[in-house]
Amino acid sequence: MGEYVDMLFIRHGLTEPNKLRQYIGWSNPSLSREGIALLKASNVVPDLVVGSDLYRTQETAAILFPQHPYVALRNWRELSFGDWEECTYEQLKNDSAYRKWIDAPFEEQPPNGEDFEAFSSRIWKAWDQTVDLMLHQKASLTAVVTHGGPLRFIASYFLEQSSFWDHSFSYGEGIRLRFNKDDIRERKPCISYSVVRSMESENG
């Protein structure tokens, strides 16, 4: 492993509940036919591929990086929306608890779901697990296939002067971060980054 290490974070492909604009944090749908058709094998060759243990991330990784084994880590999951899983805004908009959460998502939490503090703590556990694997396997480039929430969280932390809501990643999009190898355990700032606009197929 050289002086630098890179981490490539990618959002999973499209599912039918995504098309319906449902909340699907810990729900476990597979990619839709359209979602599968829109993805293609990546020309990026990672040394390690990890990500969420849910179907949509594992299936995305199998398409993007078909020659690489996948390490499924539960901690890379999306926020749990609890009782609001598989519901839409239209179904929830008159729910007072939902309105409170929409107005203060970092303070409120979905009923029987996760608050932002628990989500943040879990994502840092995922980070630490992934970094341990990277360093143990001497991986110079690690791909992490995850969800929109974890991607926003990672981007807002490592990109200076940005907030959680400053970042939005569509399906198959993500971000590549470069770190000094000796700094990555301490979560020090990345030394460079680039946005991966799409890993979808050109005919999609």
Summary of the structure (lengths in Angstrom):
residues: 204
radius of gyration: 16.8
end to end distance: 35.9
largest distance: 54.0
contacts: 646
relative contact order: 0.23
helix: 39%
strand: 18%
